[in-house]
């Protein structure tokens, strides 16, 4: 499967990977992929994951992981979130990191494919609560490039941390540039 993915990703689509490349050294992390402007990000991400042979995960509500569809979502790297009545979503997701040897949760900081002025903050608090780094991953459609950042551990200065993270994505154009 990796050979086919590499052929499609590199040869047919013309994409390349740059930046941090010691993926095996980062067993647990929150990966933020941006800019998220189109459904095309999904298959580029799936091809990238296959090319690099890295496990990448996402979370979903427990109801998605029923006997009929659960196997499919788990196969794609999904993990069900089980919240107790008095547990916050951030805590429930952070707990997933405790129970796994490898867990790299991928999400879009914008929370949507449309243009946003401010990123959502959940990913940041998940990383802090789980005590895992954030790895930034660009989806640069203009240059057909996915670039990984070095792992970054959030500090207690959310304003400075967001400024640092947003700088990584400065000038990157998504599939729909006006949403970037």
Helices and strands as residue ranges (DSSP letters): H 2-6, I 7-12, E 16-19, G 23-25, E 28-34, H 40-52, E 58-61, G 62-65, H 70-75, E 78-81, H 89-98, E 103-107, H 122-130, E 133-140, E 145-148, H 158-168, G 177-179
